[in-house]
Amino acid sequence: MNAFELHQPKDLASAATLAGGGGDLRFLAGGQSILASMKLGLASPDAMIDLSLVPDLKAISVTGGMVKIGAMAKHADVAANADVQEAIPALADLAGGIGDRQVRNMGTIGGSLANSDPAACYPAAVLGLGATIHTNKRNIAGDSFFLGLYETALDEGEIITAVSFPVPEKAAYVKFKNSASRFALVGVFVSKGSQGVRVAVTGAGSCAFRATALETALAASWTAAACNAVKMSADNLNGDLHASAEYRAHLIPVIAGRAAAAAK
């Protein structure tokens, strides 16, 4: 790992100013991805901007039919929050199933979303619930946020501050996980609420995406059988040593059916 300068701003304005200072600067949220990349020599930033001391980025609130989670809230905090458990049990369950105990006590929702790992869990919740990403500059609809492999709609130096999730009538998240990493080979988040039926898939493509065929099927009949009748194309899906694109295509409706059956 190369040497780098560490900045620890106390407010968002200072963090944004540092980010505009030039050079290769990265934000440090939970560090679960960037630090591993640096150890492997895949990233060598000149400086890191640690957001852990910026106030109000860890707050979690439930008001007006909306769950709002600060960008620096850790996975373990989301999983253990009683208000989240009551309002959107599926979101608390998702957070409690990320990685292992060490990862859940270091990783943050903002860091996960900004990284846009193709097998991360939180992107499925954002798309599956129709969430909104709040930054220091604007609000971004979840449907417009994930653009590709490790690519998002964030501008250079833009900072995620919070995420707002509408409370659904019912929802669930189920993933077929890699037994070693607990990343999703395929993960599916389903919900039914004010935005209709939404089905989001992670682990299968270059980034999380909505499965419109499954949404149509569940809107007609909220059953596992309706999901199992949908045939997903393997085109543009991931294939690797863990699972082929065809296998992932087969898994998506199966996992969606399990999520539909578990939704509450």
C-alpha positions as MATLAB code, in Angstrom:
seq = 'MNAFELHQPKDLASAATLAGGGGDLRFLAGGQSILASMKLGLASPDAMIDLSLVPDLKAISVTGGMVKIGAMAKHADVAANADVQEAIPALADLAGGIGDRQVRNMGTIGGSLANSDPAACYPAAVLGLGATIHTNKRNIAGDSFFLGLYETALDEGEIITAVSFPVPEKAAYVKFKNSASRFALVGVFVSKGSQGVRVAVTGAGSCAFRATALETALAASWTAAACNAVKMSADNLNGDLHASAEYRAHLIPVIAGRAAAAAK';
ca = [
       0.000    0.000    0.000;
       1.374    3.411   -0.990;
       1.587    6.294    1.457;
      -1.312    8.744    1.386;
      -2.486   11.848    3.217;
      -5.489   11.450    5.534;
      -7.980   14.296    5.975;
     -10.686   14.247    8.654;
     -13.058   17.155    8.001;
     -15.635   18.112   10.632;
     -18.357   19.270    8.202;
     -19.626   18.640    4.672;
     -18.417   21.969    3.315;
     -14.840   21.192    4.337;
     -15.080   17.691    2.886;
     -16.331   19.083   -0.435;
     -13.565   21.687   -0.507;
     -10.937   19.014    0.071;
     -12.441   16.881   -2.703;
     -12.038   19.749   -5.147;
      -8.358   20.200   -4.352;
      -7.044   18.165   -7.260;
      -5.111   14.928   -7.415;
      -6.427   11.442   -6.817;
      -8.563   11.810   -3.689;
     -11.031    9.219   -2.383;
     -13.700    9.354    0.281;
     -13.339    6.942    3.176;
     -16.731    5.741    4.414;
     -16.409    2.231    5.828;
     -13.241    1.332    3.939;
     -14.360   -2.224    3.193;
     -13.650   -1.918   -0.536;
     -11.165    0.909   -1.046;
      -8.687   -0.291    1.584;
      -8.695   -3.814    0.173;
      -8.083   -2.384   -3.305;
      -5.183   -0.319   -1.985;
      -3.614   -3.347   -0.291;
      -3.756   -5.201   -3.616;
      -2.210   -2.283   -5.466;
      -5.388   -1.706   -7.501;
      -5.824    1.823   -6.127;
      -3.247    4.304   -4.897;
      -4.915    7.624   -4.045;
      -2.874   10.621   -3.024;
      -5.240   11.370   -0.164;
      -8.233    9.947    1.682;
     -11.086   12.079    3.032;
     -12.481   10.360    6.119;
     -16.196   11.190    6.569;
     -16.589    9.579    9.984;
     -16.372   12.888   11.890;
     -18.940   14.761    9.790;
     -22.038   15.246   12.006;
     -25.526   14.019   11.134;
     -24.363   11.441    8.588;
     -25.203    8.518   10.893;
     -28.791    9.480   11.780;
     -31.652    7.038   11.154;
     -35.244    8.270   11.248;
     -38.720    7.076   10.305;
     -41.248    9.840    9.601;
     -44.112   10.395    7.176;
     -43.942    6.945    5.655;
     -40.248    7.298    4.891;
     -37.158    5.641    6.363;
     -34.174    7.982    6.064;
     -30.720    6.577    6.732;
     -27.582    8.685    6.960;
     -24.796    7.740    4.578;
     -22.383    6.846    7.376;
     -24.826    4.547    9.175;
     -23.192    1.146    9.508;
     -24.878   -2.034    8.333;
     -25.087   -3.305   11.912;
     -26.799   -0.090   13.016;
     -29.450   -0.399   10.310;
     -30.026   -4.068   11.122;
     -30.434   -3.364   14.852;
     -32.580   -0.245   14.559;
     -36.035   -0.946   16.034;
     -37.751    1.691   13.884;
     -36.329    0.216   10.677;
     -37.259   -3.281   11.806;
     -40.860   -2.155   12.288;
     -41.201    0.046    9.186;
     -39.300   -2.037    6.600;
     -38.311   -5.421    8.079;
     -36.828   -6.455    4.728;
     -34.336   -3.578    4.860;
     -33.203   -4.497    8.366;
     -32.897   -8.150    7.324;
     -30.848   -7.181    4.265;
     -28.434   -5.123    6.356;
     -28.059   -7.965    8.865;
     -27.039  -10.368    6.124;
     -24.212   -8.325    4.618;
     -20.760   -9.849    4.950;
     -19.694  -10.973    8.404;
     -19.833   -9.265   11.802;
     -16.653   -7.281   11.173;
     -17.911   -5.999    7.820;
     -21.314   -5.057    9.264;
     -19.660   -3.042   12.030;
     -17.426   -1.098    9.623;
     -19.239   -0.907    6.280;
     -21.702    1.940    5.613;
     -24.708    2.323    3.366;
     -23.249    5.376    1.629;
     -19.973    3.638    0.928;
     -21.760    0.599   -0.475;
     -23.942    2.636   -2.817;
     -21.106    4.888   -4.014;
     -18.991    1.812   -4.773;
     -21.805    0.099   -6.744;
     -20.314   -3.370   -6.484;
     -22.260   -5.617   -8.893;
     -22.995   -8.114   -6.093;
     -23.713   -5.683   -3.234;
     -27.030   -5.952   -1.379;
     -28.009   -2.321   -0.739;
     -28.406   -1.417   -4.448;
     -31.174   -4.012   -4.663;
     -32.989   -2.278   -1.785;
     -32.619    1.132   -3.424;
     -34.161   -0.091   -6.685;
     -36.585   -2.480   -5.032;
     -38.077    0.245   -2.840;
     -37.762    3.194   -5.207;
     -35.411    5.045   -2.860;
     -33.896    8.496   -3.292;
     -30.179    9.215   -2.863;
     -29.475   12.567   -1.177;
     -26.117   14.249   -1.756;
     -24.521   17.538   -0.776;
     -25.645   18.885   -4.173;
     -28.978   17.265   -5.135;
     -31.423   14.375   -4.842;
     -31.019   11.441   -7.234;
     -33.783    8.941   -7.970;
     -32.586    5.419   -7.261;
     -33.670    4.308  -10.743;
     -31.135    6.762  -12.220;
     -28.261    6.120   -9.831;
     -26.579    2.870  -10.914;
     -25.018    3.200  -14.366;
     -22.717    0.203  -14.714;
     -19.848   -1.725  -13.188;
     -18.660    0.379  -10.212;
     -20.258    3.372  -11.943;
     -22.908    5.698  -10.528;
     -24.524    9.034  -11.320;
     -22.358   10.786   -8.711;
     -20.260   13.665  -10.004;
     -16.608   14.046   -9.082;
     -16.407   15.104   -5.445;
     -20.141   14.657   -4.801;
     -20.945   13.214   -1.366;
     -23.870   10.982   -0.464;
     -25.465   12.322    2.717;
     -28.505   10.052    3.189;
     -30.930    7.641    1.526;
     -34.729    7.814    1.806;
     -36.756    4.608    1.450;
     -40.561    4.741    1.069;
     -42.280    2.337    3.469;
     -43.974   -0.382    1.353;
     -47.061   -2.482    2.031;
     -44.820   -5.530    1.991;
     -41.299   -6.426    0.913;
     -38.585   -9.049    1.198;
     -34.995   -9.652    0.155;
     -33.550  -13.088   -0.523;
     -30.080  -13.850   -1.822;
     -28.340  -16.960   -3.035;
     -24.973  -16.131   -1.547;
     -21.384  -17.077   -2.111;
     -20.683  -19.128    1.018;
     -17.235  -17.565    1.496;
     -17.863  -13.857    0.885;
     -21.640  -13.714    1.473;
     -21.893  -11.550   -1.617;
     -24.930  -12.358   -3.732;
     -24.528  -14.718   -6.669;
     -28.106  -13.595   -7.174;
     -30.100  -11.430   -4.780;
     -33.669  -10.251   -5.357;
     -35.592   -7.531   -3.529;
     -39.368   -7.441   -4.073;
     -41.859   -4.873   -2.816;
     -45.439   -3.737   -3.242;
     -46.460   -0.220   -2.285;
     -47.350    3.242   -3.515;
     -45.011    2.834   -6.496;
     -46.604   -0.468   -7.476;
     -44.692   -3.731   -7.639;
     -40.927   -3.463   -7.874;
     -38.374   -6.248   -8.335;
     -34.647   -5.516   -8.192;
     -31.797   -7.919   -8.872;
     -28.184   -7.801   -7.710;
     -25.268  -10.151   -8.312;
     -26.359  -11.028  -11.844;
     -25.382   -8.043  -13.992;
     -22.785   -5.299  -14.190;
     -24.851   -3.457  -11.579;
     -28.194   -3.861   -9.847;
     -31.210   -3.668  -12.160;
     -34.995   -3.939  -12.139;
     -36.608   -7.076  -13.573;
     -39.707   -5.718  -15.309;
     -40.978   -9.124  -16.444;
     -41.082  -10.274  -12.831;
     -42.755   -7.029  -11.787;
     -45.516   -7.657  -14.335;
     -45.927  -11.249  -13.182;
     -46.167  -10.327   -9.495;
     -48.546   -7.443  -10.200;
     -50.898   -9.986  -11.778;
     -50.396  -12.640   -9.097;
     -48.246  -12.199   -6.008;
     -47.110  -15.825   -5.875;
     -43.938  -17.835   -6.241;
     -45.599  -19.706   -9.100;
     -45.991  -16.454  -11.051;
     -42.259  -15.771  -10.683;
     -41.268  -19.315  -11.623;
     -43.213  -18.986  -14.872;
     -40.976  -16.111  -15.995;
     -38.012  -17.032  -18.194;
     -35.065  -14.675  -17.836;
     -32.597  -14.180  -20.668;
     -28.941  -14.841  -19.939;
     -27.908  -12.022  -22.283;
     -25.708   -9.434  -20.511;
     -25.694  -11.395  -17.248;
     -22.474  -12.217  -15.390;
     -20.722  -15.516  -15.832;
     -17.757  -16.492  -13.663;
     -16.192  -19.417  -11.793;
     -19.064  -19.333   -9.286;
     -21.990  -19.424  -11.708;
     -22.637  -19.131  -15.425;
     -24.885  -16.471  -16.930;
     -27.418  -19.191  -17.743;
     -27.458  -20.401  -14.144;
     -27.981  -16.879  -12.861;
     -30.828  -16.409  -15.355;
     -32.422  -19.575  -13.953;
     -31.900  -18.429  -10.351;
     -33.464  -14.973  -10.671;
     -37.131  -16.056  -10.901;
     -36.565  -18.809   -8.331;
     -35.128  -16.358   -5.789;
     -37.812  -13.811   -6.676;
     -40.437  -16.419   -5.904;
     -38.877  -17.121   -2.519;
     -38.820  -13.399   -1.778;
     -42.467  -13.006   -2.783;
     -43.438  -15.868   -0.471;
     -41.461  -14.333    2.402;
     -42.694  -10.750    1.936;
     -44.351   -9.073    4.900;
];
